[in-house]
Amino acid sequence: MRYIPLLILLLAACQGKPTEERQQQKQQPKPISLHPNNGHYFLFRDKPTVLITSGEHYGAVLNLDFDYITYLNALQADSLNYTRIFTGSYVEDPGAFDISKNTLAPAEGRFICPWKRSDTPGYDNGGNKFDLNTWDEAYFKRLKDFVAEAGKRGIVVEVTLFTSLYGWSDGWKSSPLHPENNINGTDSLIFSKVQTLENRNILPFQEKMVKKIVSELKEYDNVFYEIQNEPWADNSVKLPAVSQGDSILFEWQKSVEVPTEITLAWQKRMAEVITTEEASHTHKHLIAQNYTNFAFTLTETNPAVSIFNFHYAHPEAVQYNYHLNKVIGFDESGFAGSADSTYRKQAWRFMMAGGGLFNNLDYSFTVAKPDGTDQQKAPGGGSPALRKQLSELKKFMESLDFIHLKPAQELVKNADKKGVFVLANSGKEYALFAENTVSEAIGLELAAGKYSLEWLNPENGTSIKTDTLIHSTGTATLSMPVDVGDIALHIRQTN
């Protein structure tokens, strides 16, 4: 019996004050995740979430001249909640892609990346070469401060680990991984081999960079990782385009390019590096994979991936892949002129088709004007006015119980379905976006019930008309407000 008190003391000691590790685990918030009741949307800080933004061209961290506090304040002012950054494994030269004030093209000596500079001169964009065996702690301090400041403002950061190297623009020659830009003897390769498993001694440096970034950002809840931006640009199979969107301005917009097997295999390896590094972490971060432009039916997907991103996306990208029950993202806009209306319409179409993420690539953010009030020569648009318009879309989505809605374009009965998008929870709630409306009424199949209707202007969010409807069965004829152009409609069941 005299051993029992000792046993009790030992048990008490085990259950007493938590270790430092347990304290840290308890304090770490759960990162943004797929919503458990509807994987097409997010759960962030205990709230159902869609991500909508109009963000800068991905150089906020790697460009030392970019004032990211002013930038993040501009997003917050319009209640936008998402931004996208490149890590520094790739950087652009001034003038690349015909962008005159490119935040992804730092001035000479103002580029910072995960690797520290050596004492050896000769980097392609000025300054000393990089030592791939030594981390630049100043970079990671800047990266973590950016993520932390974004988190304070409720902004989620997509950390895009790699990007294609665009052989026609010489993106490879400026990469720290290029043999002429480091002191570590990386192998000389054609650009199309760099992000494949055929990249010889470059692979270990890529894996170490991923592990380091994932380790450094493990405590942040407002982060997810995209493996590679536009992987089809270096290795692709070309297929006919399935639809033509707003306009055809370039030959490449007539087809869909999908990444080849060697590219997909390398992306799978990088996803494994992320999941392995996070295996011991309390919480796991989402992984995104960028698949192609426009729209395409994904036949084989990586189970580790939770976000399927498209660029210049058509609503069909959601339609074709909705069965995957994961977030479908419109990850980059552009190449459709500079009019605000073009990108506002794209955003409404995509989100009302069931998308969970929209990012307009906003060229009004520059080093000179990080508040997003600049103008420049660029292949897209962006402006303070557009950001306010996108904030109205976000507000509209947040007014819905969107977790219980699903795409239901088939409910439209007597209008051009190509320009009408519907989300529905039959008998309870319906949301509709009609583009360039010309008909006097829309026929919408509704469950029997009593409803309140509110017509809204998507451009400024103002209420145009309210009404009530008692419906018995079949198709309801909904009278349109006249001469309104684009219009949104919110229908709620009432008692």
N, C-alpha and C positions, 0 to 999 in steps of 0.2 A: 504493500500500500504506500510505502514511503516514496515510491518512484512516480506516483500519479501527479503530485504537485510539480515535479520537474517537467513531466510531459506537458502539463498545462502551460507552463512557462514557455516551453519551446514552441508550442502551437501559437501562443499569443505573440511571440516574437515574429513568427512567419506571417501572421496576419496584421501586424502592427503598421508602423509608418512605411508607406510605399517607397520603393527604390526610386532613384532619380529617373530611371527609364520608365517606370510605371507612371510617375508624375507627368513626364513628357507625353506619354501616350494618352493620358487622361485629358491633357490640355489641348492636344492637337485636334482641330475641327475636321470633320469629314469633308473631303474635297467634293467639288461638283460631280454629280453622278447622273446616270440615267434615272428617270423617275420610276419607282418600282411599280406603279400602276399603269404607266404608258411610256414605254422606252423610246418613243419618238420625241420626247421632250426631256428636259433636265430637272433635277432637284438640286437647288443651291441654297444653302443656309436655311434649310427646312421649308423652302417655298418652291412650288412649281415654277419653272423658268424657261423662257425662250431667250436666245442671245441675238441681239440686233445691234448693229453698229455701222458707223462710217468712219473707218480708221486710216491711219497713215500707212505709208508704204514700207512697213516692217523694219525700219532702221532705228527705232526708238532707243534701243539699248546699245547697239554696236556703233552708233554715230555719236561721238562725244559732244558734238555741237548741238545736239537736239535736246531741247528743254522738255523733258517728258512730264514734268509736273504741270506746266501750262497745258500741255496736250491732254493729259488725263482730266484736268479740270474742265476742258472744253467738252469732252465726252460726258462727264458727269452732269454738266449744266443742262444737257438735253436728255438726261436719264438713259443714255446708251450704256450698255453693260458688257462690252466685249472688245478686245483688241488682239492683234496678231503680231508676233515678232519673229524675226530670224535670229539665229544664235551667233552667227559670225563664221561658220564653216564656209560661208559664201558671202561675197560682197560685190557690189557692182561698181563699174567705172562711171565717172560723170558722163552723161549723155546716153547711157545704156537705155534701150527700149524707147528712145526718143522722149525721155523725161528730163525736162530742163533743170528742175530743182529737186532732185531725187534724194530722199532721206536715207535710202539704202546705198548711196554713193558718197561716203564721207570725204571731206577735204583731206589733202595729204597730211598724214600724221595724226588724224583724228579718228582712225579706225581702231576699235578695241574688240577683242575676241577671247575665247577661253584660254588661248595659249599666250604665254609671255614672250615678249620680244627678246631676242638674243643680243649679243654684242656684235653680230656680223651684219654689215649693211647689205642692201640688195633686194628688199621686198618690192614687188612689182608696183605697188601703189605708194611707194615712198617709205622711208624709214628702214629699220633693221628687220632682218628675217625673224621668223618665229622658231621657238624651241618647243616642239610638240611633247616634250617630256616634262615641261614645267607649266603649271597653271598660272594664269594671271589673276591674282586675288582681287585686283581692282575691278576686273570685269565681273567677277561673281558678286562683289559688293554692289556694283551698279545693277546687275540683273536682279538680285534679291530686293534691292530698294525699289526698283520699278514694280516688281510683282507686289510688294508690300503696299506701295502707294496706290496701285490699282485696286488691291483688296479693300483698302480703306474707303474707296469710292464705289464698291460693289461691282467692280469691273473684272471680268474673267479674262485671263491671258492664255491664248493659244501659243504655245512655244513650239515653233516649227524648227525641228532639229536640223534638217537638211533640205536642200532644194536641188533640182536639176541644174546643170551647169551651162546649158544653152551654147552649144558649140559655135553657132553663128554669131554669138556676141562675145566670145572669148571669156565666159564666166569662169572657166577653169583656171586661167592664167593668174587670176587674182586671189585664188583660194589659198589660205595658209597651208593646205595639204599638198599643194603643187610642189614638186621637188625643188624648184628654183626659189621658193618662198620660205623654206625652212632649213634648219641645219641638221636634220635627222635622216636624210637620205631616203625619203619616200620614193617609191618607184615612179618612173616616167610612164604615164599611161595616156591613151586617148581618152578624152573627156567622158565618152559613153561607157567606159569601164569603171569609172571611179565609184559609182554607187551600184555596184554589183558584187557578187562574191568572187569575182575574178579580178579584184583590185589589189591582189598581192599584199604587200606589207602596209597598205593604207588602212585595211580593215581594223587592226588592233587600235589604231589611233581614233578611228570613228567610234568604236565600242567604248573606249575609255572616256571619250567626250560625253557620250550618252549617259554612262554611269555617273560621271561627275555632276552633270546638270541635274539628273534625277535625284541624286543624293542631296545636292544643295537646295533643291526646291521641295523636299519631302514634307516640310511643315506647312506649306501653303495650301489653302483650300480653293483658291481661285485660279487653278492651273490645270490645263490638259495638254497632252503632247500630240503634235502631228509629226509623223515620221519623215515625210518628204513632200515638199511642194512640187507640183507638176511633174511627177515621175515619168510621164509619157514623153516629155520634151527631149530626153536623151535616148530613149529606147522605146519604140512604139510600133503598134500595129494600127494601120489606118482603116477605118470603117465609114460607111456612109452616115451622114448626120440624120438623126431621127426627126428633128424639127428645126425650124429656122429662127426662132426667137424674134428680136426686134428688127434686126437688119443684117444684111450680109455685106460687110465692108472689106473683108479680106478673104483670100482663097482658102486659108486654113479653117475658116468658119463653116465651110461646106462639108466637113467631115469630122468624125470623132476619132481621136487617137487614144488608144488604151495601152498601158505599159506592158512590156513583154514579160515572159516568165522569169528571165534573169533579174529583172528589176523587182518583181514581186517577191522573189526568193530573198533578195537582200533586205527588202522592207520587213519581211517576216523575221529575219535575223535581228533587225533592230528592235522590233516589237518584243522579241524574246529577251533582249538585253534589258529593256525597260521592266518587263515583268519579273525577271530574275533579280534585278536590283531592288525592286520593291517588295520582293517576297517576304522580307523580314519587317517591312514597314507596317505600322498600325493601319494606315489607310492607303488605298491604291488610287492612282489617278487614271482618268480616262485616256484612251489612245485613239487618235483619229488617223484615217488614211485618206489621202487625196487620190481620187481614181481617174477622173478625166474631165474634159469640158462638156458642157451642154447636158446631155442625158444619156444613160446607158444602163442596161439591166445587168446587175452584178450576179454572176452565176456561182462564183466561189469567193468566199470571204474568210478572213482570219478571225477566229473566235475571240482573239484578244482585242480586236478593234470594235469600238462602240459608236464611232462617229464616221459616217461616210461622206466625204466632202467632194463637191463638184465646183468647177469654176464656170463663170458665165452661164449659170445653170438655168435650164428650162424646168417648168413645173413637172414635166414627165420624169425628171430624175427622182422625184418623190414617188410618183405613181408607180414606176417600174420596180421600186425597191422598198415599198411600204411594208411588204410582207416580212422584211428582215427584223422589224420591231426595234429598230435603233434609230438614232438621230441621222437625218439626211440634211447636209449643210450646203448652203450657197456660200462658198468660202472666199470668193473674189469676184468682183464685177469689173467691167471696163470694156474697152474696144467697141463701144456702141455710141460714141459721141459724148458730149459734155452736158447735155440737158438734164436738169434735176428730175424732170418728169419720167425720163427713161428708167432711171434707177429706182425711183419711187414705185413705179408700176412693177418692175421686176421683183422688188421686195414683197409687195402685196400679193402678187401671183404666187410666189414661192411659199410664203408662210401660210397663205390660205389654201394651198394645195396639201398642207400637212408637214411642211418643213419645220425644222427646229432651230435653225441658225442662219443668219444673213449678215454678210460683211460687204458693205460697199467700200471699194478701194478709193479713198478720198485724197485727191491730189491738192487740196487746199491747205494741207498741213505741210509746212516746209521748215527748214532750220530758221529762216528769217522770220516766219510767222507760225510758230507752233500752236497758236490758238485756232488755226484752221480758217484764216481769212485771206490767204494768198491766192494768186492765180498763176498758172504756169502752163507751158506746153506739155501735154501728157496724153496718153491713150485712153483717158477716162474722164470722169467728172468729180464732183464733190464740192460742197459749199456749206456755209452756215444754214442756209435755207433748207437744203436737203436734209441736214441732220435734224432739224426741227420736224420736218415731214416724217422722217423715219421714227422719231420719238412718238409721233401720233400712232403709227403702226404698232409700236411696242405697247403703248397705252391701251389700244384696242384689244390686242391679244391678251393683255393682263386683265381686261374687264371680262374675259370669257373664262368659263371653267374648262379650259382647253384640254386638260388631262382626260376628260370624258368625251371629247369630240374626236371625230375622225372624218377624213375626206369623203364627201358625198355629192360629187358633181352630178351624179345620175338623178338627183332629185329635181334638177332644173328641167322643165318640160317644154317651154315654148320660146326659148331664147338661144342665141348662139353660144353653145356650151364652151367654145374655145375661149371666150372672154369672161366667163362666169365661174367662180370658184366658191365651193361651199364646204364648211365644216359643220358637222351635225351630231347631236345626241338626241335621237328621235323622240319627239314629244316633250322635250325639256328645253333644248337650246339649239339655235342655228345661227351661224355667222356666214355672211355672203359678201363677196367682192365682185362687182361688175365693172368691166373696163369699157370706156368709150360707149356708154349706154345710149342707145337710140330708140329702143322700143318703149312704149308707154306703160308696159306692165311686164312682170316676170312671173311665169308659172312655176310654183315651187310645191313639190309634194310634201305635205305636212301630216303628222299624226293628228288625230282629233284632239281639240283642246282650245283653251283660251290663251291668247298670246299678247304680249306687248311688242311693238315694233319701233325701232329707232333707225332712221336713215342718217348717215354721217358722211361728211366730206373727207375723203382720205388725205387730202392735201393739208388741211389745217385742223381736222378733228371736230369741227363745229357740227352741231346737230341741225339737220335740215328739216326733218319732219318726224313726228311721232304719231303712232296710231295704235289701235287695239284691233284684235281679230278673234272672232269666235269661229272655229273651223270644225266641220263635221268629219269629212273624209276626202281623200283624193288630192287633187291639185288645187292649191290656193292661188288666186290671181292677185298679185301684189302690185298696186298702182305705183308707178315710179314718179318721183319728183321730176319736173320737166327741166331740160337744159342743164344738167348737172355734170356731164362727162363721167368720170369715174365715180363710183359710189360704193359705200359699205353699208351693210344692213345687219343689225343685231336683233334677233328674235328670241324672246324669253317666255317660257310658260308662266302664266299667272293663275292664281286661285279663282 
